[in-house]
Amino acid sequence: MKITHVEAIPVRVPRPQPFQSSLGTHQASENAVVLIHTDAGLTGLGEASSIWDRRGRGESEAINGLLADVLCGLDPRRIREIADRMNQLLHRSFPAKAGIEMALYDLVGKACDVPVYQLLGGLVRDRVLLSHSLSMGDPEAIAAQAQSLVAQGYKTLKAKIGRDLRADLAVLAAVRGAIGNDIVLRVDANMGWSSAKEAVRCIEAIADFDLELVEQPLAADDLEGLRFVRERVSLPIMADESVWTPADALNCVRHQAVDVFNVYVSEAGGLGAAARIFAIAEAARLPCIIGSMPELGIGTAAQAHLAFAMPNLGYASDVNGCVYHSGDVIREKLPIADGYILPPAGPGLGVTLDEDALAEYRCDGSAELAEAR
């Protein structure tokens, strides 16, 4: 089996309402759908997902302009070899590489008639507990969000904080008052605090709200600061932006900077690299969760396969990016219910492309021209 054609198509899918955090306000997700065609008649599906500057159109440019021609003629079953070759060609562009590698896993799973989680080591659990994030905003509105999500079955919620301590305290008081003490509540500062001392002061101020953990209190490269915070607060500290790659994970371990890793398939550069981060964490006796960009259905399916195969998944995970959107590019509805996701059914990633939805959401030049007409 050989790769005959690789293409990436940028898509922009709206959210039901704008989502706000310390990183800004997001009214839609701009990702890229990746298609890898073969001479065996099989097509692999992937997704490049990113909230950062390149996003769907930028990641599509990297794939179509720099990677597609190089991959043609290669055997898609040699996933690690192809991943290493992409790393030689591109220093970063991790979401683009993740989208291609995801499609390769989908292809191999289809060719072998097995789900991707079997290629990653096999099932270690039958369901994965989910977390759902709360948008920043008015405390009463956020509390209403939280109540709605609890009614849907979510048992773990994440509040976005890190802009203003008084506002954060008001939000946490409103949310905890609305959901009671039986629902797990965690917080994500998204690098919002400017110094380690400020982070310690703020974490001490919010600790009375019975929080599970604090995610990324400081800038991604401030590992000394993260260690300072970790040594001075009682709540577990989770790395997010600090742990994109396996090398990042190793640095966090060496600095004893955090208690938990938040692992992203897209930021790591693919399922293989994400699994290696899990392995580093396991060797260091650290638990992990899986984070979301948020992905559409293809990327969410890939996250799910990883979650079902990794033994040290220690907390509820964000393996539900697709639910943050008003639409999707796949035909299936992923099995999410009562705050859990179940294993996707079928070979490969277990999802199929909805061509009509792809045409509706694509945001490359040809689609914009047709819309203008």
N, C-alpha and C positions, 0 to 999 in steps of 0.2 A: 504494500500500500504506500502510495506517494501523495504528497500534498501537491495539488494542481493550481489552487488559487486561494488567496487570503484577502479578505476585505473587512474593513471596519466602518460602521455607519453610525454617526452621532445621532443621539435622540435626546429630546427634551420632554420630560413627563412632569406635568404640574402636580403640586401637592394640594390636598383639599383646603388647607389654609397655610399661610406663611409660617415657617419654623424659625425660631430665633434662639441664638446662643451667644456666648462671648465671641464667637467667630463671625457673627453677622446674621443676616436674615436671608432665608432661602425660600423662594416661592416655587421652585421646581428643581428637579435633578437633571443635570445634563451628563449623561453617560454615553458609552459607545457599545453597540452590539458587534461582536466579532464572529465572523463566519470563516471556517476553514474547510475547503472542499478537497476531495480526494478522487483518485482514479478508481476507487472501489465503489463510488457512488454514495459514500457516507459524507455527511457534513457535520462538523463539530460546532457547537455554540459556546460562546464566551461573552463576558461583559467586562469592559473597562470602566470602573466606577471611581469617581473622585470629586470631592468638594473643593479641591485646591485649584490653582490657577489654570492648569491645562484643560481639565474637564473633558467632556466628550469630544469636542472638535479637535482639541489639541492632541488627545490620545489617539484619535483616528488618524491625524496627520503623521504621528510617529509610526503607527502600524502600516498605513498605506504607503507612506513615502520612504520609510527606512527599513522595515522588517519584512514586508510581504514578499518582495522579489527574492530575498535571501532564503526564505523558508520553502519556496517552491522547489519541488523535487526531493525534499527530505522525507524520511519515514516518520510519520506522526507518532509512532509508538515509542520513539526514542526521546521521551519527554525531557529527561534531565539534560541530555546532550543539546537539545534545542534551547532549553532555558539557559544553559551556560553560554551558548552562542549569542543569544539575545543580550546577556549581560556584557559580553565583549563589545557589542555594537552600541549599546546605550548605557550610559553611566547610571541614570535613574529611570524616569518614565515607568515606575513600577506598576501603575494600573494598566498601562498598555501591555506590558509583559504578562501581567496576571490574566488579562483577557485572552491572550493567545494560549497561554498554558492551560487555562480553564477549558478552552475549546479542544485542546489536545486530549485532556482527560476525558472529555465527553466523547470524543472520537474513539478512544481506546475502549472505554466502557461499552459503547455501542458495538464495536467490532468483536468484543469478547462476550457480549450479552450479559454484562454484570453492571451493577450500580457503581458509581465512583467510590463510594465509601469502602467497597471491597478492595479497590486498588490502593487505598490508603491504609489498609490493615484490617478492615472488617469492623462490624458493629461492636461497640462496647457499651451501648445503652439503647433503650427502645424509644426514648423521647427526650427532648431537650427543653429545659425550662427557659422561658424567654423574659427579657426585660424590655420595657418600652420607655422612651424618653419623653419628657415634658418640655414643651416650648417655653421660653421666657415670656414674661408679660405681666399683666395684672394678677395679683395673688388670688383673687376670687375666680378669675378665668382659669388659672392654672389648677386650682383646686377642683374646678368642674371637670377639667381634662382628666385629672387623676381619678375622680369618681367614675367617669365614663369608662376608663380603661379597666378599672377594677371590676366594673359590671360586665366587661367583655371577658373576664377571666384572668387578667394579668395579676401576678402575685409579686412582681418586682417592678418598681418604677425608678426612673433616674431624673432628678431635677437638675437643670442647667443653672449654674451659679457663677460667681466670679467677677461681677461688674461692680456691685455696691453691697457692702455688708448689711446695711439696714434693709435694703430690698430683699436680699437673700434670706434674712431672718423672717421677714414678713411672709415670703413665699413658703418657706419650710413650715412655718406655723400653720398657714392655711392648708397646705397639703396634708400634713400630719393630722390636723384636726378633721379633715374630710375623709381620710382613709383609715383612721385608727392606727393601732399598733401592730395589727396582724400582718399588714402588707409591708414587705421589705422596701426600704427607701435608700437609695444611694445618690451621690451628688457628683457632678462633673464640672470642674472649673474651667476646662478648655484653655489652660495656660493663662487664666485671667488674673492671677495674683503676681505682682511685680517683684516680690522678693520672698525668700524663705521665711523671714521673720513675719512678714505680713500673712503668709499662708498659715503659719502656726497660730497666729492670733485669730485668724478667721475660722480655722478648723476648731479651735478650742471654743469659739463662740457658738458654733453650730452643732457641737457634739451632743448636746442634750436632746436632739431630735431623733435619737435612736437610729443612727445611720449605719449602713452596712460597710461603706468604704468611700474614699474620696479619689476621684479620677483626675489625673494630670493637673496638679495644682500650680505647676511652674512651667517655664519654657522648656521645650523639648530637649535642649542640650545642657540644661542645668542639673546634671546628675549629682553634683556635690550638694546643691540646694535641696534636691529631693531626698537625699540621705539625711540632711539636717532636719528636714520636716519629719521624715519617717521615725527618726530617733526621739522626737519630742512630742508626738501625738499618739493617742491610743487607737485611732481609727486606721485600718489598713490603707495603704497608698497604692493606687493602680496606675501603671504607665500606659499611655495611649500614644500620643505623638512622639514619645521617647523610644518607642520600640517598633519601628517600621520593619527592620530587617533582622536576620539572625545575628549579624554583627552588633546591632543596637542592643539586642537581648543580652548578648554576652557582656557588653559594657555595663548594662544595668546590674547584672549579677555581680560583676567585679566591684562595682561601686556600692553594692548592697543598698541600692537606691529605692527599691520598691518592693511591695509584697505580692503584687498580682500583675500579670501581663494582659493587656487588651490587644488581641491579635486580629489583624485585618488581612484578608486574602489579597485585597487590592494593593494595600500599602506594602505588603511583604514582597510582592512581585509574583504571587501565584500560590496554589495549594501546596506545592512542594516546599517552598520557602516558609510558608506559614506552619506547616507540619514540623519543620526544623526548629522554629521558634518554640513550639510546644515541647520538643525534645530537650532543648536547652533548659527550659523552665522545669521540666520533669527532673532533669539531672540536678538542678539546684533546689529541688523540692518546693517549687513555686506553682501555684495554680494559675490557670488562664481563663479568660472568657474570649468570646469572638465578637468583634465590633462591626459596626455597619456604617457605610458612607452617607446615605443609605443606598443599597443596591436595588435594582429591579428584580424581576423573577429569576433571571438566569444567574445573576450573582448571588441571590439569596439561596438558590438551590445548591450552588457550590459551597457556600458557607455551611449549609446544613450537612452536606456529606462530610466536611471536615469535622464538624461538631460531633457527628455520630461515630467517628473513628479515633478521636483523641481521648486518651484515658484521663488526663489531668485537667479536664474542664471543670472548674471548681465552683462557679457561680452561674446565675442566670445570664444568658447571652443575648446579644442583639441580632439574632438570626431571623430577622423579620423586616428587613428594609423595604420589601415590597409593599407592606401595609401602610407605609407613609405616603403613598402616591394615589392619584386619582385613576390611574390606568396602568397597563403593563404591556410588555411585548411578547408574552408567552400565552399559550392557550389554556394551560392548566391553572388551577388554584392550588397553591401549595398547602399541605395539610397542617394548618395552624388553627388550634382551637383550645379554649380553656387555659390560655397562658403557656402552651407547649407547642412545639413543632414535632411532627412525626417524620420518619424517613421518607424522602421522595420515592415514588414508585417508578419502576422501569429501568432500562439500561442507561449507562452514561449518567448525565445529570438528571435525567427523568423529566425534562421539559422540552417543548417544541415551540418553534417560532410562530407567532401570529403575524403573517405578512401584512394584513390590513392595518394592524396596530403599528407595525414598523413604519409603514407609509405615512400614517397619521402623525407619528411623533418625531420622525426624522427631522433634523435641523441643519442639514448641509445646504449648500448653495442651491441645488436643484429644487429642493423642497420649498425653500424660501421664495424662489422665483415663481414656482407654481402657485404658492399662496398669494403672492402679489397680484397675479393675474386674476 
